């Protein structure tokens, strides 16, 4: 009788072990899939960051060109003279152009 009980106990333990091994394998697969997905998201984020930085650089260059063009036009304008207003960006630009 003890031998029969031990066989049943061993069968239950083997069944539990098999079940645990399957569960661990599913967890490994899930972890691997999540790790791969995280790597893909990281690569995508880096690419988007690179694109944003390139767009920002292009925008900065266009803004700088527009400011330089505006200053050049102001310097070439023969009617440009002192303003009656002593405040604001216009006065700052006038003073800057006159100091050149």
SVG drawing of the C-alpha trace seen along z (x, -y; Angstrom):
<svg xmlns="http://www.w3.org/2000/svg" viewBox="-2 -111 31 113">
<polyline fill="none" stroke="black" stroke-width="0.4" points="0.0,0.0 2.8,-2.4 4.3,-1.7 1.0,-2.6 0.7,-5.9 4.3,-6.8 3.5,-6.2 0.5,-8.4 2.5,-11.1 5.3,-10.8 2.8,-11.1 1.3,-14.3 4.7,-15.8 5.7,-15.0 2.4,-16.6 3.1,-19.7 6.6,-19.9 5.4,-19.6 2.8,-22.3 5.4,-24.6 7.8,-24.1 5.1,-25.0 4.2,-28.1 7.9,-29.2 8.2,-28.7 5.2,-30.9 6.7,-33.5 10.0,-33.4 8.2,-33.8 6.2,-36.7 9.3,-38.3 11.2,-37.9 8.2,-39.3 8.0,-42.3 11.8,-42.9 11.7,-42.8 8.7,-45.2 10.5,-47.6 13.6,-47.5 11.4,-48.3 9.8,-51.2 13.2,-52.6 14.4,-52.5 11.2,-54.2 11.6,-56.9 15.2,-57.5 14.2,-57.9 11.4,-60.3 13.9,-62.3 16.3,-62.5 13.6,-63.7 12.5,-66.4 16.0,-67.6 16.5,-67.8 13.2,-69.8 14.2,-72.1 17.6,-72.8 15.9,-73.5 13.4,-75.8 16.2,-77.6 18.1,-78.1 15.0,-79.6 14.3,-81.9 17.9,-83.1 17.7,-83.7 14.5,-85.6 15.9,-87.8 19.1,-88.5 17.0,-89.4 14.8,-91.7 17.9,-93.4 19.4,-93.8 16.2,-95.4 16.1,-97.7 19.7,-98.8 19.1,-99.3 15.9,-101.3 16.7,-105.0 13.6,-106.1 14.7,-104.4 15.2,-107.0 14.7,-107.5 11.4,-106.7 9.3,-109.0 8.6,-106.0 11.5,-105.2 10.2,-101.8 9.6,-98.4 11.4,-96.1 11.4,-98.7 13.5,-101.1 15.9,-98.3 16.3,-97.3 16.8,-101.0 19.5,-101.5 21.2,-98.3 21.2,-99.2 22.5,-102.7 25.3,-101.3 26.5,-99.1"/>
</svg>
